[in-house]
Amino acid sequence: MQGTKEKTREATIVEVAQLAGVSIKTVSRVANGEANVRETTRIRVQEAIRQLDYRPNPYAQYLGSLRRKTG
């Protein structure tokens, strides 16, 4: 019998927002190092990011940059 490998799934920005109790935009602000987030909120979001091992999706970032350029 061959060994089975669990497929690992990356956490989403929505899951981080839900765990931290904030909006997706707030998670985005924290992940991008923007200054306009309260320190207590920033810490809560950073903890959720750490717990979930969240990594921003480069494809989503690219699509978002296209949207900002055209809209």
SEFIZA-3560 file (N, C-alpha, C; in Angstrom, 3 decimals):
REM SEFIZA-3560
<numar><xx>0.840</xx><yy>-1.182</yy><zz>0.000</zz><atom>N</atom></numar>
<numar><xx>0.000</xx><yy>0.000</yy><zz>0.000</zz><atom>CA</atom></numar>
<numar><xx>0.883</xx><yy>1.241</yy><zz>0.000</zz><atom>C</atom></numar>
<numar><xx>0.611</xx><yy>2.152</yy><zz>-0.889</zz><atom>N</atom></numar>
<numar><xx>1.391</xx><yy>3.375</yy><zz>-0.967</zz><atom>CA</atom></numar>
<numar><xx>0.993</xx><yy>4.325</yy><zz>0.149</zz><atom>C</atom></numar>
<numar><xx>1.972</xx><yy>5.150</yy><zz>0.599</zz><atom>N</atom></numar>
<numar><xx>1.675</xx><yy>6.145</yy><zz>1.628</zz><atom>CA</atom></numar>
<numar><xx>0.725</xx><yy>7.195</yy><zz>1.088</zz><atom>C</atom></numar>
<numar><xx>-0.167</xx><yy>7.630</yy><zz>1.920</zz><atom>N</atom></numar>
<numar><xx>-1.087</xx><yy>8.687</yy><zz>1.494</zz><atom>CA</atom></numar>
<numar><xx>-0.559</xx><yy>10.016</yy><zz>1.972</zz><atom>C</atom></numar>
<numar><xx>-0.706</xx><yy>10.974</yy><zz>1.141</zz><atom>N</atom></numar>
<numar><xx>-0.239</xx><yy>12.318</yy><zz>1.455</zz><atom>CA</atom></numar>
<numar><xx>-1.451</xx><yy>13.226</yy><zz>1.568</zz><atom>C</atom></numar>
<numar><xx>-1.587</xx><yy>13.855</yy><zz>2.704</zz><atom>N</atom></numar>
<numar><xx>-2.691</xx><yy>14.802</yy><zz>2.854</zz><atom>CA</atom></numar>
<numar><xx>-2.399</xx><yy>16.043</yy><zz>2.036</zz><atom>C</atom></numar>
<numar><xx>-3.394</xx><yy>16.502</yy><zz>1.323</zz><atom>N</atom></numar>
<numar><xx>-3.241</xx><yy>17.742</yy><zz>0.576</zz><atom>CA</atom></numar>
<numar><xx>-3.433</xx><yy>18.895</yy><zz>1.543</zz><atom>C</atom></numar>
<numar><xx>-2.419</xx><yy>19.712</yy><zz>1.663</zz><atom>N</atom></numar>
<numar><xx>-2.541</xx><yy>20.844</yy><zz>2.567</zz><atom>CA</atom></numar>
<numar><xx>-3.195</xx><yy>21.999</yy><zz>1.830</zz><atom>C</atom></numar>
<numar><xx>-4.073</xx><yy>22.659</yy><zz>2.526</zz><atom>N</atom></numar>
<numar><xx>-4.806</xx><yy>23.773</yy><zz>1.956</zz><atom>CA</atom></numar>
<numar><xx>-4.351</xx><yy>25.036</yy><zz>2.661</zz><atom>C</atom></numar>
<numar><xx>-4.110</xx><yy>26.059</yy><zz>1.874</zz><atom>N</atom></numar>
<numar><xx>-3.678</xx><yy>27.326</yy><zz>2.451</zz><atom>CA</atom></numar>
<numar><xx>-4.868</xx><yy>28.079</yy><zz>3.023</zz><atom>C</atom></numar>
<numar><xx>-4.615</xx><yy>28.785</yy><zz>4.115</zz><atom>N</atom></numar>
<numar><xx>-5.654</xx><yy>29.611</yy><zz>4.726</zz><atom>CA</atom></numar>
<numar><xx>-5.990</xx><yy>30.775</yy><zz>3.793</zz><atom>C</atom></numar>
<numar><xx>-7.223</xx><yy>31.221</yy><zz>3.872</zz><atom>N</atom></numar>
<numar><xx>-7.656</xx><yy>32.350</yy><zz>3.052</zz><atom>CA</atom></numar>
<numar><xx>-7.750</xx><yy>33.617</yy><zz>3.894</zz><atom>C</atom></numar>
<numar><xx>-7.772</xx><yy>34.742</yy><zz>3.218</zz><atom>N</atom></numar>
<numar><xx>-7.908</xx><yy>36.027</yy><zz>3.899</zz><atom>CA</atom></numar>
<numar><xx>-9.252</xx><yy>36.097</yy><zz>4.635</zz><atom>C</atom></numar>
<numar><xx>-10.261</xx><yy>35.425</yy><zz>4.105</zz><atom>N</atom></numar>
<numar><xx>-11.583</xx><yy>35.387</yy><zz>4.744</zz><atom>CA</atom></numar>
<numar><xx>-11.483</xx><yy>34.661</yy><zz>6.085</zz><atom>C</atom></numar>
<numar><xx>-10.757</xx><yy>33.556</yy><zz>6.129</zz><atom>N</atom></numar>
<numar><xx>-10.594</xx><yy>32.806</yy><zz>7.376</zz><atom>CA</atom></numar>
<numar><xx>-9.829</xx><yy>33.623</yy><zz>8.415</zz><atom>C</atom></numar>
<numar><xx>-8.817</xx><yy>34.349</yy><zz>7.977</zz><atom>N</atom></numar>
<numar><xx>-8.064</xx><yy>35.211</yy><zz>8.891</zz><atom>CA</atom></numar>
<numar><xx>-8.989</xx><yy>36.285</yy><zz>9.464</zz><atom>C</atom></numar>
<numar><xx>-9.775</xx><yy>36.900</yy><zz>8.597</zz><atom>N</atom></numar>
<numar><xx>-10.699</xx><yy>37.955</yy><zz>9.029</zz><atom>CA</atom></numar>
<numar><xx>-11.708</xx><yy>37.411</yy><zz>10.037</zz><atom>C</atom></numar>
<numar><xx>-12.238</xx><yy>36.238</yy><zz>9.781</zz><atom>N</atom></numar>
<numar><xx>-13.214</xx><yy>35.634</yy><zz>10.692</zz><atom>CA</atom></numar>
<numar><xx>-12.585</xx><yy>35.331</yy><zz>12.044</zz><atom>C</atom></numar>
<numar><xx>-11.396</xx><yy>34.755</yy><zz>12.052</zz><atom>N</atom></numar>
<numar><xx>-10.724</xx><yy>34.413</yy><zz>13.305</zz><atom>CA</atom></numar>
<numar><xx>-10.399</xx><yy>35.664</yy><zz>14.119</zz><atom>C</atom></numar>
<numar><xx>-9.964</xx><yy>36.722</yy><zz>13.428</zz><atom>N</atom></numar>
<numar><xx>-9.598</xx><yy>37.965</yy><zz>14.114</zz><atom>CA</atom></numar>
<numar><xx>-10.806</xx><yy>38.834</yy><zz>14.426</zz><atom>C</atom></numar>
<numar><xx>-11.941</xx><yy>38.554</yy><zz>13.810</zz><atom>N</atom></numar>
<numar><xx>-13.151</xx><yy>39.346</yy><zz>14.035</zz><atom>CA</atom></numar>
<numar><xx>-13.090</xx><yy>40.719</yy><zz>13.390</zz><atom>C</atom></numar>
<numar><xx>-12.478</xx><yy>40.766</yy><zz>12.192</zz><atom>N</atom></numar>
<numar><xx>-12.331</xx><yy>42.028</yy><zz>11.465</zz><atom>CA</atom></numar>
<numar><xx>-12.746</xx><yy>41.833</yy><zz>10.012</zz><atom>C</atom></numar>
<numar><xx>-12.700</xx><yy>42.910</yy><zz>9.248</zz><atom>N</atom></numar>
<numar><xx>-13.037</xx><yy>42.823</yy><zz>7.828</zz><atom>CA</atom></numar>
<numar><xx>-11.840</xx><yy>42.319</yy><zz>7.017</zz><atom>C</atom></numar>
<numar><xx>-12.128</xx><yy>41.883</yy><zz>5.814</zz><atom>N</atom></numar>
<numar><xx>-11.079</xx><yy>41.452</yy><zz>4.896</zz><atom>CA</atom></numar>
<numar><xx>-10.140</xx><yy>42.622</yy><zz>4.609</zz><atom>C</atom></numar>
<numar><xx>-10.688</xx><yy>43.807</yy><zz>4.456</zz><atom>N</atom></numar>
<numar><xx>-9.881</xx><yy>45.000</yy><zz>4.184</zz><atom>CA</atom></numar>
<numar><xx>-8.891</xx><yy>45.253</yy><zz>5.320</zz><atom>C</atom></numar>
<numar><xx>-9.317</xx><yy>45.029</yy><zz>6.566</zz><atom>N</atom></numar>
<numar><xx>-8.414</xx><yy>45.227</yy><zz>7.697</zz><atom>CA</atom></numar>
<numar><xx>-7.268</xx><yy>44.226</yy><zz>7.644</zz><atom>C</atom></numar>
<numar><xx>-7.564</xx><yy>42.972</yy><zz>7.308</zz><atom>N</atom></numar>
<numar><xx>-6.499</xx><yy>41.968</yy><zz>7.157</zz><atom>CA</atom></numar>
<numar><xx>-5.539</xx><yy>42.412</yy><zz>6.065</zz><atom>C</atom></numar>
<numar><xx>-6.076</xx><yy>42.902</yy><zz>4.970</zz><atom>N</atom></numar>
<numar><xx>-5.250</xx><yy>43.384</yy><zz>3.871</zz><atom>CA</atom></numar>
<numar><xx>-4.347</xx><yy>44.533</yy><zz>4.317</zz><atom>C</atom></numar>
<numar><xx>-4.907</xx><yy>45.467</yy><zz>5.070</zz><atom>N</atom></numar>
<numar><xx>-4.118</xx><yy>46.600</yy><zz>5.559</zz><atom>CA</atom></numar>
<numar><xx>-2.965</xx><yy>46.132</yy><zz>6.439</zz><atom>C</atom></numar>
<numar><xx>-3.251</xx><yy>45.192</yy><zz>7.338</zz><atom>N</atom></numar>
<numar><xx>-2.211</xx><yy>44.679</yy><zz>8.225</zz><atom>CA</atom></numar>
<numar><xx>-1.149</xx><yy>43.935</yy><zz>7.413</zz><atom>C</atom></numar>
<numar><xx>-1.578</xx><yy>43.073</yy><zz>6.501</zz><atom>N</atom></numar>
<numar><xx>-0.641</xx><yy>42.286</yy><zz>5.688</zz><atom>CA</atom></numar>
<numar><xx>0.246</xx><yy>43.177</yy><zz>4.826</zz><atom>C</atom></numar>
<numar><xx>-0.281</xx><yy>44.330</yy><zz>4.421</zz><atom>N</atom></numar>
<numar><xx>0.486</xx><yy>45.253</yy><zz>3.571</zz><atom>CA</atom></numar>
<numar><xx>1.231</xx><yy>46.313</yy><zz>4.375</zz><atom>C</atom></numar>
<numar><xx>1.145</xx><yy>46.237</yy><zz>5.704</zz><atom>N</atom></numar>
<numar><xx>1.895</xx><yy>47.158</yy><zz>6.553</zz><atom>CA</atom></numar>
<numar><xx>1.370</xx><yy>48.581</yy><zz>6.566</zz><atom>C</atom></numar>
<numar><xx>0.104</xx><yy>48.764</yy><zz>6.231</zz><atom>N</atom></numar>
<numar><xx>-0.469</xx><yy>50.112</yy><zz>6.253</zz><atom>CA</atom></numar>
<numar><xx>-0.611</xx><yy>50.594</yy><zz>7.697</zz><atom>C</atom></numar>
<numar><xx>-0.473</xx><yy>51.886</yy><zz>7.897</zz><atom>N</atom></numar>
<numar><xx>-0.428</xx><yy>52.460</yy><zz>9.240</zz><atom>CA</atom></numar>
<numar><xx>-1.799</xx><yy>52.706</yy><zz>9.860</zz><atom>C</atom></numar>
<numar><xx>-2.847</xx><yy>52.773</yy><zz>9.077</zz><atom>N</atom></numar>
<numar><xx>-4.155</xx><yy>53.184</yy><zz>9.611</zz><atom>CA</atom></numar>
<numar><xx>-4.976</xx><yy>52.020</yy><zz>10.198</zz><atom>C</atom></numar>
<numar><xx>-4.343</xx><yy>51.278</yy><zz>11.128</zz><atom>N</atom></numar>
<numar><xx>-5.017</xx><yy>50.200</yy><zz>11.854</zz><atom>CA</atom></numar>
<numar><xx>-4.636</xx><yy>50.346</yy><zz>13.317</zz><atom>C</atom></numar>
<numar><xx>-5.636</xx><yy>50.274</yy><zz>14.210</zz><atom>N</atom></numar>
<numar><xx>-5.340</xx><yy>50.357</yy><zz>15.642</zz><atom>CA</atom></numar>
<numar><xx>-4.375</xx><yy>49.255</yy><zz>16.048</zz><atom>C</atom></numar>
<numar><xx>-3.517</xx><yy>49.569</yy><zz>16.993</zz><atom>N</atom></numar>
<numar><xx>-2.483</xx><yy>48.617</yy><zz>17.420</zz><atom>CA</atom></numar>
<numar><xx>-3.102</xx><yy>47.332</yy><zz>17.976</zz><atom>C</atom></numar>
<numar><xx>-4.162</xx><yy>47.438</yy><zz>18.749</zz><atom>N</atom></numar>
<numar><xx>-4.793</xx><yy>46.231</yy><zz>19.307</zz><atom>CA</atom></numar>
<numar><xx>-5.372</xx><yy>45.354</yy><zz>18.196</zz><atom>C</atom></numar>
<numar><xx>-5.926</xx><yy>45.997</yy><zz>17.172</zz><atom>N</atom></numar>
<numar><xx>-6.468</xx><yy>45.260</yy><zz>16.029</zz><atom>CA</atom></numar>
<numar><xx>-5.341</xx><yy>44.623</yy><zz>15.237</zz><atom>C</atom></numar>
<numar><xx>-4.271</xx><yy>45.366</yy><zz>15.028</zz><atom>N</atom></numar>
<numar><xx>-3.112</xx><yy>44.847</yy><zz>14.286</zz><atom>CA</atom></numar>
<numar><xx>-2.572</xx><yy>43.582</yy><zz>14.962</zz><atom>C</atom></numar>
<numar><xx>-2.448</xx><yy>43.616</yy><zz>16.275</zz><atom>N</atom></numar>
<numar><xx>-1.931</xx><yy>42.468</yy><zz>17.017</zz><atom>CA</atom></numar>
<numar><xx>-2.864</xx><yy>41.268</yy><zz>16.860</zz><atom>C</atom></numar>
<numar><xx>-4.178</xx><yy>41.516</yy><zz>16.956</zz><atom>N</atom></numar>
<numar><xx>-5.164</xx><yy>40.438</yy><zz>16.805</zz><atom>CA</atom></numar>
<numar><xx>-5.085</xx><yy>39.800</yy><zz>15.419</zz><atom>C</atom></numar>
<numar><xx>-4.946</xx><yy>40.637</yy><zz>14.385</zz><atom>N</atom></numar>
<numar><xx>-4.851</xx><yy>40.126</yy><zz>13.015</zz><atom>CA</atom></numar>
<numar><xx>-3.540</xx><yy>39.375</yy><zz>12.819</zz><atom>C</atom></numar>
<numar><xx>-2.453</xx><yy>39.915</yy><zz>13.334</zz><atom>N</atom></numar>
<numar><xx>-1.160</xx><yy>39.243</yy><zz>13.207</zz><atom>CA</atom></numar>
<numar><xx>-1.168</xx><yy>37.882</yy><zz>13.893</zz><atom>C</atom></numar>
<numar><xx>-1.846</xx><yy>37.782</yy><zz>15.014</zz><atom>N</atom></numar>
<numar><xx>-1.968</xx><yy>36.507</yy><zz>15.721</zz><atom>CA</atom></numar>
<numar><xx>-2.778</xx><yy>35.509</yy><zz>14.889</zz><atom>C</atom></numar>
<numar><xx>-3.860</xx><yy>35.960</yy><zz>14.279</zz><atom>N</atom></numar>
<numar><xx>-4.672</xx><yy>35.091</yy><zz>13.419</zz><atom>CA</atom></numar>
<numar><xx>-3.858</xx><yy>34.636</yy><zz>12.207</zz><atom>C</atom></numar>
<numar><xx>-3.082</xx><yy>35.544</yy><zz>11.634</zz><atom>N</atom></numar>
<numar><xx>-2.214</xx><yy>35.200</yy><zz>10.498</zz><atom>CA</atom></numar>
<numar><xx>-1.227</xx><yy>34.115</yy><zz>10.914</zz><atom>C</atom></numar>
<numar><xx>-0.646</xx><yy>34.274</yy><zz>12.102</zz><atom>N</atom></numar>
<numar><xx>0.326</xx><yy>33.300</yy><zz>12.594</zz><atom>CA</atom></numar>
<numar><xx>-0.344</xx><yy>31.951</yy><zz>12.866</zz><atom>C</atom></numar>
<numar><xx>-1.494</xx><yy>31.969</yy><zz>13.527</zz><atom>N</atom></numar>
<numar><xx>-2.195</xx><yy>30.723</yy><zz>13.861</zz><atom>CA</atom></numar>
<numar><xx>-2.566</xx><yy>29.924</yy><zz>12.617</zz><atom>C</atom></numar>
<numar><xx>-3.007</xx><yy>30.633</yy><zz>11.590</zz><atom>N</atom></numar>
<numar><xx>-3.454</xx><yy>29.960</yy><zz>10.369</zz><atom>CA</atom></numar>
<numar><xx>-2.333</xx><yy>29.774</yy><zz>9.350</zz><atom>C</atom></numar>
<numar><xx>-1.152</xx><yy>30.311</yy><zz>9.653</zz><atom>N</atom></numar>
<numar><xx>-0.018</xx><yy>30.277</yy><zz>8.723</zz><atom>CA</atom></numar>
<numar><xx>-0.431</xx><yy>30.853</yy><zz>7.365</zz><atom>C</atom></numar>
<numar><xx>-1.106</xx><yy>32.001</yy><zz>7.428</zz><atom>N</atom></numar>
<numar><xx>-1.631</xx><yy>32.654</yy><zz>6.224</zz><atom>CA</atom></numar>
<numar><xx>-0.499</xx><yy>33.209</yy><zz>5.366</zz><atom>C</atom></numar>
<numar><xx>-0.589</xx><yy>32.962</yy><zz>4.089</zz><atom>N</atom></numar>
<numar><xx>0.322</xx><yy>33.530</yy><zz>3.097</zz><atom>CA</atom></numar>
<numar><xx>-0.526</xx><yy>34.144</yy><zz>1.985</zz><atom>C</atom></numar>
<numar><xx>-0.327</xx><yy>35.436</yy><zz>1.696</zz><atom>N</atom></numar>
<numar><xx>-1.111</xx><yy>36.047</yy><zz>0.617</zz><atom>CA</atom></numar>
<numar><xx>-0.922</xx><yy>35.282</yy><zz>-0.697</zz><atom>C</atom></numar>
<numar><xx>-1.997</xx><yy>35.139</yy><zz>-1.430</zz><atom>N</atom></numar>
<numar><xx>-1.972</xx><yy>34.437</yy><zz>-2.706</zz><atom>CA</atom></numar>
<numar><xx>-1.447</xx><yy>35.378</yy><zz>-3.788</zz><atom>C</atom></numar>
<numar><xx>-0.313</xx><yy>35.047</yy><zz>-4.410</zz><atom>N</atom></numar>
<numar><xx>0.260</xx><yy>35.959</yy><zz>-5.409</zz><atom>CA</atom></numar>
<numar><xx>-0.635</xx><yy>36.156</yy><zz>-6.630</zz><atom>C</atom></numar>
<numar><xx>-1.426</xx><yy>35.152</yy><zz>-6.978</zz><atom>N</atom></numar>
<numar><xx>-2.330</xx><yy>35.291</yy><zz>-8.122</zz><atom>CA</atom></numar>
<numar><xx>-3.455</xx><yy>36.278</yy><zz>-7.806</zz><atom>C</atom></numar>
<numar><xx>-3.976</xx><yy>36.201</yy><zz>-6.603</zz><atom>N</atom></numar>
<numar><xx>-5.020</xx><yy>37.137</yy><zz>-6.183</zz><atom>CA</atom></numar>
<numar><xx>-4.458</xx><yy>38.559</yy><zz>-6.123</zz><atom>C</atom></numar>
<numar><xx>-3.226</xx><yy>38.692</yy><zz>-5.643</zz><atom>N</atom></numar>
<numar><xx>-2.600</xx><yy>40.014</yy><zz>-5.593</zz><atom>CA</atom></numar>
<numar><xx>-2.446</xx><yy>40.591</yy><zz>-6.996</zz><atom>C</atom></numar>
<numar><xx>-2.044</xx><yy>39.750</yy><zz>-7.930</zz><atom>N</atom></numar>
<numar><xx>-1.882</xx><yy>40.202</yy><zz>-9.303</zz><atom>CA</atom></numar>
<numar><xx>-3.221</xx><yy>40.641</yy><zz>-9.895</zz><atom>C</atom></numar>
<numar><xx>-4.250</xx><yy>39.833</yy><zz>-9.699</zz><atom>N</atom></numar>
<numar><xx>-5.576</xx><yy>40.209</yy><zz>-10.209</zz><atom>CA</atom></numar>
<numar><xx>-6.062</xx><yy>41.505</yy><zz>-9.564</zz><atom>C</atom></numar>
<numar><xx>-5.820</xx><yy>41.672</yy><zz>-8.281</zz><atom>N</atom></numar>
<numar><xx>-6.202</xx><yy>42.895</yy><zz>-7.601</zz><atom>CA</atom></numar>
<numar><xx>-5.481</xx><yy>44.110</yy><zz>-8.154</zz><atom>C</atom></numar>
<numar><xx>-4.210</xx><yy>43.919</yy><zz>-8.494</zz><atom>N</atom></numar>
<numar><xx>-3.456</xx><yy>45.054</yy><zz>-9.059</zz><atom>CA</atom></numar>
<numar><xx>-4.002</xx><yy>45.434</yy><zz>-10.430</zz><atom>C</atom></numar>
<numar><xx>-4.451</xx><yy>44.459</yy><zz>-11.199</zz><atom>N</atom></numar>
<numar><xx>-5.056</xx><yy>44.766</yy><zz>-12.502</zz><atom>CA</atom></numar>
<numar><xx>-6.341</xx><yy>45.547</yy><zz>-12.312</zz><atom>C</atom></numar>
<numar><xx>-7.136</xx><yy>45.155</yy><zz>-11.318</zz><atom>N</atom></numar>
<numar><xx>-8.406</xx><yy>45.821</yy><zz>-11.056</zz><atom>CA</atom></numar>
<numar><xx>-8.163</xx><yy>47.267</yy><zz>-10.677</zz><atom>C</atom></numar>
<numar><xx>-7.144</xx><yy>47.517</yy><zz>-9.862</zz><atom>N</atom></numar>
<numar><xx>-6.853</xx><yy>48.895</yy><zz>-9.443</zz><atom>CA</atom></numar>
<numar><xx>-6.369</xx><yy>49.753</yy><zz>-10.614</zz><atom>C</atom></numar>
<numar><xx>-5.651</xx><yy>49.155</yy><zz>-11.542</zz><atom>N</atom></numar>
<numar><xx>-5.133</xx><yy>49.901</yy><zz>-12.682</zz><atom>CA</atom></numar>
<numar><xx>-6.223</xx><yy>50.262</yy><zz>-13.683</zz><atom>C</atom></numar>
<numar><xx>-7.244</xx><yy>49.397</yy><zz>-13.791</zz><atom>N</atom></numar>
<numar><xx>-8.286</xx><yy>49.632</yy><zz>-14.786</zz><atom>CA</atom></numar>
<numar><xx>-9.518</xx><yy>50.305</yy><zz>-14.223</zz><atom>C</atom></numar>
<numar><xx>-9.674</xx><yy>50.295</yy><zz>-12.916</zz><atom>N</atom></numar>
<numar><xx>-10.912</xx><yy>50.796</yy><zz>-12.340</zz><atom>CA</atom></numar>
<numar><xx>-10.700</xx><yy>52.065</yy><zz>-11.682</zz><atom>C</atom></numar>
//
